[in-house]
Amino acid sequence: MSSEQDLKALQKAFNETAWLRNHDLEPIVGHPHCPPDAEAHGICGLSCFTAFVKQSEIEIGKWECRFEECRYFRVTSLEDAIRYVRYLHFDHRPFVCTLWSVHVTGLQPPIDTLPSLYSLVQYRSVPLPD
């Protein structure tokens, strides 16, 4: 990406998408709902948020955020870099933890972790299974 101004324009395009507003899973690069500029800068077949990360030129094997204010942020996995951009720059939360999902899956957390789990739950309208 050539400039911070281009990056901000791409961020604006993302902010205008329905999938971001609705906290739906983001499209992959190459999908019709992926913003066109993300096609040029993202990694084909992966999250469109890859347009906002790049491999570090300073530390080999690390990924960094393209935003200037985050120039010191580096992680070792692409997934962590995408997660960082998804939550920090876009407040995009397509993965919702709900209390009923614990009962549906049959996975019960240890009793001593329940208070901390309740504090992490995000309340969002999620249709219950039939």
N, CA, C and O atoms as a DFTB+ gen file, in Angstrom:
520 C
 N C O
     1  1       0.858      -1.152       0.000
     2  2       0.000       0.000       0.000
     3  2       0.907       1.217       0.000
     4  3       1.883       1.278       0.748
     5  1       0.583       2.167      -0.829
     6  2       1.519       3.252      -1.056
     7  2       1.571       4.308       0.037
     8  3       2.632       4.887       0.271
     9  1       0.452       4.576       0.715
    10  2       0.497       5.639       1.716
    11  2      -0.508       5.402       2.826
    12  3      -1.414       4.575       2.717
    13  1      -0.318       6.151       3.889
    14  2      -1.261       6.103       5.016
    15  2      -2.642       6.579       4.554
    16  3      -3.664       6.117       5.060
    17  1      -2.663       7.498       3.597
    18  2      -3.925       8.008       3.066
    19  2      -4.690       6.894       2.335
    20  3      -5.908       6.785       2.471
    21  1      -3.970       6.065       1.556
    22  2      -4.592       4.925       0.880
    23  2      -5.137       3.930       1.894
    24  3      -6.210       3.357       1.706
    25  1      -4.391       3.734       2.962
    26  2      -4.791       2.813       4.018
    27  2      -6.082       3.300       4.697
    28  3      -6.986       2.507       4.960
    29  1      -6.156       4.581       4.972
    30  2      -7.356       5.160       5.582
    31  2      -8.560       5.057       4.628
    32  3      -9.685       4.841       5.077
    33  1      -8.328       5.210       3.319
    34  2      -9.410       5.068       2.337
    35  2      -9.921       3.626       2.322
    36  3     -11.126       3.393       2.228
    37  1      -9.011       2.667       2.413
    38  2      -9.417       1.261       2.462
    39  2     -10.168       0.971       3.761
    40  3     -11.151       0.231       3.760
    41  1      -9.712       1.546       4.853
    42  2     -10.401       1.386       6.128
    43  2     -11.832       1.936       6.026
    44  3     -12.773       1.327       6.537
    45  1     -11.986       3.071       5.376
    46  2     -13.313       3.662       5.190
    47  2     -14.202       2.730       4.363
    48  3     -15.378       2.549       4.679
    49  1     -13.643       2.143       3.308
    50  2     -14.414       1.206       2.477
    51  2     -14.870       0.000       3.301
    52  3     -16.002      -0.458       3.147
    53  1     -14.006      -0.515       4.167
    54  2     -14.374      -1.638       5.036
    55  2     -15.499      -1.223       5.985
    56  3     -16.449      -1.976       6.198
    57  1     -15.383      -0.018       6.553
    58  2     -16.377       0.447       7.524
    59  2     -17.766       0.622       6.917
    60  3     -18.755       0.674       7.647
    61  1     -17.850       0.713       5.602
    62  2     -19.131       0.881       4.929
    63  2     -19.767      -0.441       4.498
    64  3     -20.841      -0.437       3.896
    65  1     -19.123      -1.571       4.796
    66  2     -19.665      -2.862       4.372
    67  2     -20.696      -3.391       5.362
    68  3     -20.621      -3.139       6.565
    69  1     -21.661      -4.133       4.819
    70  2     -22.716      -4.727       5.657
    71  2     -22.149      -5.815       6.559
    72  3     -22.572      -5.934       7.709
    73  1     -21.204      -6.612       6.070
    74  2     -20.667      -7.707       6.879
    75  2     -19.950      -7.174       8.113
    76  3     -19.981      -7.812       9.165
    77  1     -19.304      -6.016       8.002
    78  2     -18.626      -5.442       9.170
    79  2     -19.652      -4.890      10.156
    80  3     -19.556      -5.134      11.359
    81  1     -20.630      -4.148       9.647
    82  2     -21.682      -3.588      10.515
    83  2     -22.436      -4.674      11.267
    84  3     -22.785      -4.501      12.435
    85  1     -22.691      -5.805      10.589
    86  2     -23.478      -6.888      11.178
    87  2     -22.630      -7.896      11.953
    88  3     -23.159      -8.875      12.480
    89  1     -21.342      -7.666      12.022
    90  2     -20.405      -8.581      12.682
    91  2     -20.469      -9.985      12.089
    92  3     -20.347     -10.983      12.799
    93  1     -20.664     -10.038      10.756
    94  2     -20.595     -11.315      10.055
    95  2     -19.127     -11.624       9.776
    96  3     -18.277     -10.735       9.825
    97  1     -18.839     -12.871       9.487
    98  2     -17.468     -13.257       9.155
    99  2     -17.028     -12.511       7.903
   100  3     -17.771     -12.435       6.925
   101  1     -15.828     -11.966       7.937
   102  2     -15.352     -11.189       6.800
   103  2     -15.102     -12.089       5.584
   104  3     -14.777     -13.267       5.734
   105  1     -15.256     -11.522       4.374
   106  2     -14.988     -12.316       3.175
   107  2     -13.488     -12.534       2.985
   108  3     -12.663     -11.818       3.552
   109  1     -13.163     -13.515       2.193
   110  2     -11.759     -13.757       1.864
   111  2     -11.399     -12.945       0.623
   112  3     -12.269     -12.546      -0.151
   113  1     -10.121     -12.715       0.453
   114  2      -9.653     -12.010      -0.737
   115  2      -9.980     -12.888      -1.942
   116  3      -9.592     -14.054      -2.000
   117  1     -10.700     -12.311      -2.898
   118  2     -11.151     -13.053      -4.061
   119  2     -12.659     -13.231      -4.074
   120  3     -13.232     -13.561      -5.113
   121  1     -13.313     -13.019      -2.934
   122  2     -14.775     -13.125      -2.829
   123  2     -15.401     -11.822      -3.343
   124  3     -14.814     -10.752      -3.176
   125  1     -16.590     -11.899      -3.969
   126  2     -17.229     -10.678      -4.482
   127  2     -17.496      -9.595      -3.433
   128  3     -17.534      -8.415      -3.783
   129  1     -17.682      -9.957      -2.157
   130  2     -17.944      -8.949      -1.121
   131  2     -16.670      -8.318      -0.547
   132  3     -16.740      -7.425       0.298
   133  1     -15.529      -8.778      -1.002
   134  2     -14.258      -8.205      -0.539
   135  2     -14.048      -6.862      -1.242
   136  3     -14.138      -6.796      -2.468
   137  1     -13.770      -5.789      -0.492
   138  2     -13.535      -4.496      -1.135
   139  2     -12.413      -4.588      -2.179
   140  3     -11.389      -5.225      -1.935
   141  1     -12.609      -3.948      -3.344
   142  2     -11.642      -4.069      -4.449
   143  2     -10.194      -3.734      -4.082
   144  3      -9.275      -4.419      -4.531
   145  1      -9.977      -2.703      -3.280
   146  2      -8.601      -2.353      -2.917
   147  2      -7.948      -3.422      -2.041
   148  3      -6.726      -3.573      -2.048
   149  1      -8.756      -4.156      -1.294
   150  2      -8.206      -5.248      -0.485
   151  2      -7.711      -6.366      -1.395
   152  3      -6.774      -7.084      -1.046
   153  1      -8.337      -6.514      -2.556
   154  2      -7.902      -7.514      -3.533
   155  2      -6.463      -7.240      -3.956
   156  3      -5.672      -8.166      -4.137
   157  1      -6.135      -5.973      -4.110
   158  2      -4.798      -5.595      -4.578
   159  2      -3.720      -5.766      -3.517
   160  3      -2.552      -5.966      -3.849
   161  1      -4.100      -5.689      -2.241
   162  2      -3.090      -5.685      -1.180
   163  2      -3.171      -6.858      -0.213
   164  3      -2.245      -7.088       0.564
   165  1      -4.278      -7.605      -0.258
   166  2      -4.447      -8.742       0.639
   167  2      -3.847     -10.022       0.072
   168  3      -3.292     -10.030      -1.027
   169  1      -3.965     -11.097       0.834
   170  2      -3.439     -12.399       0.431
   171  2      -4.598     -13.239      -0.090
   172  3      -5.531     -13.541       0.654
   173  1      -4.542     -13.613      -1.355
   174  2      -5.622     -14.338      -2.015
   175  2      -5.993     -15.610      -1.249
   176  3      -5.129     -16.406      -0.882
   177  1      -7.299     -15.780      -1.017
   178  2      -7.805     -16.962      -0.338
   179  2      -7.835     -16.857       1.177
   180  3      -8.294     -17.777       1.854
   181  1      -7.348     -15.740       1.718
   182  2      -7.358     -15.521       3.173
   183  2      -8.233     -14.318       3.503
   184  3      -8.767     -13.666       2.605
   185  1      -8.377     -14.032       4.770
   186  2      -9.193     -12.923       5.243
   187  2      -8.847     -11.623       4.517
   188  3      -7.681     -11.346       4.239
   189  1      -9.876     -10.834       4.216
   190  2      -9.617      -9.541       3.576
   191  2      -8.836      -8.605       4.492
   192  3      -8.260      -7.621       4.028
   193  1      -8.812      -8.906       5.793
   194  2      -8.014      -8.090       6.719
   195  2      -6.509      -8.242       6.475
   196  3      -5.714      -7.492       7.043
   197  1      -6.110      -9.209       5.630
   198  2      -4.677      -9.337       5.307
   199  2      -4.179      -8.119       4.547
   200  3      -2.970      -7.912       4.447
   201  1      -5.084      -7.306       4.007
   202  2      -4.679      -6.074       3.333
   203  2      -4.069      -5.075       4.307
   204  3      -3.389      -4.137       3.890
   205  1      -4.309      -5.269       5.599
   206  2      -3.825      -4.333       6.609
   207  2      -2.602      -4.837       7.369
   208  3      -2.157      -4.198       8.322
   209  1      -2.058      -5.978       6.953
   210  2      -0.854      -6.504       7.607
   211  2       0.205      -6.790       6.549
   212  3      -0.099      -6.926       5.364
   213  1       1.430      -6.878       6.991
   214  2       2.532      -7.192       6.071
   215  2       3.620      -7.912       6.838
   216  3       3.687      -7.844       8.066
   217  1       4.472      -8.605       6.097
   218  2       5.615      -9.253       6.740
   219  2       6.610      -8.173       7.128
   220  3       6.855      -7.230       6.376
   221  1       7.171      -8.325       8.303
   222  2       8.107      -7.336       8.828
   223  2       9.414      -7.355       8.041
   224  3       9.957      -8.415       7.730
   225  1       9.895      -6.174       7.731
   226  2      11.206      -6.055       7.088
   227  2      12.315      -5.983       8.131
   228  3      13.490      -6.172       7.818
   229  1      11.927      -5.708       9.374
   230  2      12.900      -5.559      10.465
   231  2      13.166      -6.888      11.145
   232  3      14.318      -7.232      11.412
   233  1      12.103      -7.642      11.428
   234  2      12.224      -8.934      12.100
   235  2      11.675     -10.027      11.193
   236  3      10.466     -10.119      10.980
   237  1      12.564     -10.848      10.665
   238  2      12.171     -11.926       9.761
   239  2      11.246     -12.905      10.495
   240  3      11.489     -13.258      11.649
   241  1      10.188     -13.334       9.810
   242  2       9.248     -14.282      10.397
   243  2       8.154     -13.644      11.229
   244  3       7.362     -14.347      11.856
   245  1       8.101     -12.317      11.243
   246  2       7.078     -11.614      12.021
   247  2       6.148     -10.857      11.075
   248  3       6.510     -10.508       9.951
   249  1       4.937     -10.619      11.575
   250  2       3.924      -9.856      10.845
   251  2       3.670      -8.558      11.587
   252  3       3.740      -8.514      12.815
   253  1       3.376      -7.506      10.848
   254  2       3.100      -6.223      11.481
   255  2       1.902      -5.546      10.826
   256  3       1.527      -5.855       9.695
   257  1       1.324      -4.628      11.561
   258  2       0.189      -3.840      11.107
   259  2       0.715      -2.745      10.179
   260  3       1.784      -2.186      10.423
   261  1      -0.021      -2.440       9.128
   262  2       0.395      -1.396       8.180
   263  2       0.112       0.025       8.692
   264  3       0.675       0.986       8.168
   265  1      -0.742       0.170       9.695
   266  2      -1.050       1.512      10.199
   267  2       0.171       2.097      10.907
   268  3       0.827       1.427      11.705
   269  1       0.455       3.344      10.601
   270  2       1.644       4.015      11.134
   271  2       1.667       4.035      12.664
   272  3       2.723       3.860      13.273
   273  1       0.497       4.250      13.287
   274  2       0.464       4.310      14.753
   275  2       0.789       2.965      15.397
   276  3       1.040       2.900      16.601
   277  1       0.785       1.900      14.614
   278  2       1.071       0.558      15.138
   279  2       2.421       0.033      14.644
   280  3       2.643      -1.178      14.642
   281  1       3.298       0.896      14.237
   282  2       4.544       0.472      13.594
   283  2       5.430      -0.429      14.461
   284  3       6.304      -1.117      13.934
   285  1       5.221      -0.435      15.767
   286  2       6.035      -1.280      16.630
   287  2       5.359      -2.603      16.970
   288  3       5.938      -3.433      17.671
   289  1       4.137      -2.807      16.479
   290  2       3.412      -4.048      16.742
   291  2       3.916      -5.143      15.804
   292  3       3.899      -4.976      14.585
   293  1       4.367      -6.267      16.376
   294  2       4.815      -7.414      15.580
   295  2       4.421      -8.705      16.283
   296  3       4.562      -8.827      17.500
   297  1       3.924      -9.673      15.507
   298  2       3.582     -10.996      16.027
   299  2       4.145     -12.047      15.088
   300  3       4.492     -11.754      13.944
   301  1       4.231     -13.278      15.585
   302  2       4.835     -14.338      14.780
   303  2       3.861     -15.048      13.858
   304  3       4.295     -15.729      12.929
   305  1       2.545     -14.912      14.081
   306  2       1.618     -15.615      13.197
   307  2       0.721     -14.634      12.448
   308  3       0.335     -13.589      12.972
   309  1       0.407     -14.994      11.232
   310  2      -0.495     -14.191      10.416
   311  2      -1.868     -14.128      11.073
   312  3      -2.518     -13.083      11.044
   313  1      -2.318     -15.235      11.666
   314  2      -3.625     -15.260      12.327
   315  2      -3.700     -14.232      13.456
   316  3      -4.715     -13.552      13.614
   317  1      -2.620     -14.118      14.244
   318  2      -2.603     -13.127      15.329
   319  2      -2.635     -11.706      14.778
   320  3      -3.265     -10.826      15.365
   321  1      -1.965     -11.480      13.664
   322  2      -1.962     -10.152      13.050
   323  2      -3.360      -9.797      12.539
   324  3      -3.812      -8.663      12.701
   325  1      -4.045     -10.768      11.922
   326  2      -5.415     -10.546      11.444
   327  2      -6.338     -10.270      12.621
   328  3      -7.165      -9.360      12.566
   329  1      -6.198     -11.051      13.682
   330  2      -7.033     -10.866      14.877
   331  2      -6.827      -9.466      15.454
   332  3      -7.785      -8.810      15.862
   333  1      -5.589      -9.018      15.486
   334  2      -5.249      -7.689      15.989
   335  2      -5.979      -6.611      15.185
   336  3      -6.623      -5.736      15.764
   337  1      -5.883      -6.670      13.868
   338  2      -6.524      -5.679      13.002
   339  2      -8.046      -5.758      13.142
   340  3      -8.724      -4.737      13.245
   341  1      -8.571      -6.990      13.145
   342  2     -10.013      -7.199      13.237
   343  2     -10.586      -6.516      14.480
   344  3     -11.587      -5.805      14.396
   345  1      -9.949      -6.732      15.627
   346  2     -10.499      -6.204      16.881
   347  2     -10.078      -4.769      17.170
   348  3     -10.907      -3.957      17.582
   349  1      -8.816      -4.445      16.964
   350  2      -8.342      -3.115      17.356
   351  2      -8.786      -2.017      16.395
   352  3      -9.267      -0.971      16.831
   353  1      -8.631      -2.244      15.111
   354  2      -8.923      -1.189      14.148
   355  2     -10.383      -1.164      13.689
   356  3     -10.881      -0.121      13.267
   357  1     -11.068      -2.309      13.769
   358  2     -12.432      -2.361      13.250
   359  2     -13.478      -2.754      14.288
   360  3     -14.672      -2.700      13.994
   361  1     -13.075      -3.140      15.466
   362  2     -13.999      -3.613      16.495
   363  2     -14.977      -4.623      15.893
   364  3     -16.175      -4.609      16.175
   365  1     -14.427      -5.490      15.062
   366  2     -15.222      -6.504      14.356
   367  2     -15.191      -7.782      15.166
   368  3     -14.117      -8.321      15.435
   369  1     -16.353      -8.272      15.557
   370  2     -16.445      -9.438      16.431
   371  2     -17.419     -10.471      15.858
   372  3     -18.554     -10.592      16.319
   373  1     -16.958     -11.213      14.845
   374  2     -17.846     -12.215      14.247
   375  2     -17.979     -13.490      15.069
   376  3     -18.872     -14.299      14.818
   377  1     -17.107     -13.676      16.041
   378  2     -17.116     -14.895      16.847
   379  2     -17.676     -14.565      18.220
   380  3     -16.986     -13.981      19.056
   381  1     -18.916     -14.938      18.448
   382  2     -19.586     -14.590      19.697
   383  2     -19.664     -15.816      20.586
   384  3     -20.104     -16.884      20.159
   385  1     -19.239     -15.652      21.811
   386  2     -19.349     -16.710      22.816
   387  2     -20.691     -16.512      23.515
   388  3     -20.966     -15.442      24.057
   389  1     -21.511     -17.537      23.499
   390  2     -22.795     -17.448      24.186
   391  2     -22.882     -18.556      25.219
   392  3     -22.277     -19.617      25.067
   393  1     -23.633     -18.297      26.257
   394  2     -23.755     -19.291      27.317
   395  2     -24.467     -20.548      26.839
   396  3     -24.121     -21.647      27.272
   397  1     -25.470     -20.410      25.940
   398  2     -26.185     -21.592      25.499
   399  2     -25.309     -22.495      24.651
   400  3     -25.565     -23.696      24.570
   401  1     -24.263     -21.936      24.006
   402  2     -23.395     -22.779      23.166
   403  2     -22.641     -23.796      24.010
   404  3     -22.289     -24.869      23.519
   405  1     -22.389     -23.471      25.278
   406  2     -21.734     -24.426      26.175
   407  2     -22.639     -25.635      26.376
   408  3     -22.167     -26.772      26.391
   409  1     -23.934     -25.393      26.531
   410  2     -24.875     -26.490      26.762
   411  2     -25.160     -27.281      25.492
   412  3     -25.333     -28.499      25.546
   413  1     -25.211     -26.598      24.348
   414  2     -25.477     -27.273      23.076
   415  2     -24.338     -28.217      22.714
   416  3     -24.576     -29.330      22.245
   417  1     -23.099     -27.776      22.929
   418  2     -21.952     -28.607      22.568
   419  2     -21.693     -29.685      23.605
   420  3     -21.007     -30.667      23.322
   421  1     -22.236     -29.513      24.807
   422  2     -22.004     -30.487      25.859
   423  2     -20.674     -30.291      26.569
   424  3     -20.320     -31.064      27.459
   425  1     -19.942     -29.263      26.177
   426  2     -18.658     -28.995      26.828
   427  2     -18.897     -28.122      28.045
   428  3     -19.374     -26.995      27.915
   429  1     -18.583     -28.611      29.186
   430  2     -18.787     -27.862      30.419
   431  2     -17.437     -27.395      30.957
   432  3     -16.545     -28.215      31.179
   433  1     -17.279     -26.113      31.166
   434  2     -16.029     -25.637      31.746
   435  2     -15.967     -25.986      33.228
   436  3     -17.004     -26.201      33.856
   437  1     -14.786     -26.044      33.784
   438  2     -14.688     -26.279      35.228
   439  2     -15.433     -25.184      35.983
   440  3     -15.431     -24.024      35.569
   441  1     -16.068     -25.557      37.090
   442  2     -16.882     -24.630      37.880
   443  2     -16.104     -23.395      38.300
   444  3     -16.662     -22.298      38.309
   445  1     -14.831     -23.540      38.647
   446  2     -14.081     -22.380      39.129
   447  2     -13.800     -21.348      38.034
   448  3     -13.363     -20.240      38.345
   449  1     -14.040     -21.683      36.757
   450  2     -13.824     -20.705      35.684
   451  2     -15.100     -19.971      35.300
   452  3     -15.034     -18.999      34.549
   453  1     -16.255     -20.401      35.788
   454  2     -17.514     -19.785      35.385
   455  2     -17.589     -18.282      35.644
   456  3     -18.034     -17.557      34.753
   457  1     -17.184     -17.769      36.804
   458  2     -17.270     -16.315      36.979
   459  2     -16.478     -15.552      35.930
   460  3     -16.938     -14.514      35.452
   461  1     -15.299     -16.039      35.559
   462  2     -14.519     -15.334      34.550
   463  2     -15.150     -15.493      33.174
   464  3     -15.059     -14.578      32.356
   465  1     -15.790     -16.631      32.891
   466  2     -16.470     -16.806      31.616
   467  2     -17.643     -15.847      31.495
   468  3     -17.850     -15.251      30.437
   469  1     -18.412     -15.692      32.568
   470  2     -19.547     -14.775      32.520
   471  2     -19.094     -13.349      32.251
   472  3     -19.810     -12.598      31.587
   473  1     -17.951     -12.961      32.736
   474  2     -17.481     -11.599      32.514
   475  2     -17.000     -11.384      31.086
   476  3     -16.907     -10.241      30.639
   477  1     -16.688     -12.461      30.355
   478  2     -16.208     -12.340      28.987
   479  2     -17.315     -12.420      27.942
   480  3     -17.096     -12.079      26.779
   481  1     -18.481     -12.860      28.340
   482  2     -19.565     -13.073      27.383
   483  2     -20.036     -11.736      26.827
   484  3     -20.237     -10.772      27.565
   485  1     -20.209     -11.703      25.497
   486  2     -20.773     -10.529      24.856
   487  2     -22.224     -10.841      24.569
   488  3     -22.531     -11.889      24.002
   489  1     -23.108      -9.963      24.944
   490  2     -24.517     -10.200      24.710
   491  2     -24.904      -9.630      23.357
   492  3     -24.808      -8.424      23.126
   493  1     -25.338     -10.504      22.474
   494  2     -25.775     -10.128      21.152
   495  2     -26.917     -11.051      20.782
   496  3     -26.935     -12.209      21.199
   497  1     -27.845     -10.574      20.028
   498  2     -28.977     -11.396      19.636
   499  2     -28.509     -12.540      18.751
   500  3     -28.069     -12.320      17.622
   501  1     -28.602     -13.738      19.255
   502  2     -28.202     -14.924      18.511
   503  2     -29.390     -15.869      18.488
   504  3     -29.933     -16.196      19.543
   505  1     -29.808     -16.319      17.302
   506  2     -30.956     -17.233      17.286
   507  2     -30.628     -18.555      17.940
   508  3     -29.571     -19.140      17.702
   509  1     -31.549     -19.021      18.770
   510  2     -31.357     -20.299      19.444
   511  2     -31.708     -21.426      18.486
   512  3     -32.601     -21.279      17.651
   513  1     -31.007     -22.555      18.601
   514  2     -31.327     -23.678      17.710
   515  2     -32.694     -24.270      18.084
   516  3     -33.133     -24.180      19.231
   517  1     -33.348     -24.873      17.096
   518  2     -34.667     -25.493      17.351
   519  2     -34.543     -26.727      18.195
   520  3     -35.547     -27.368      18.503
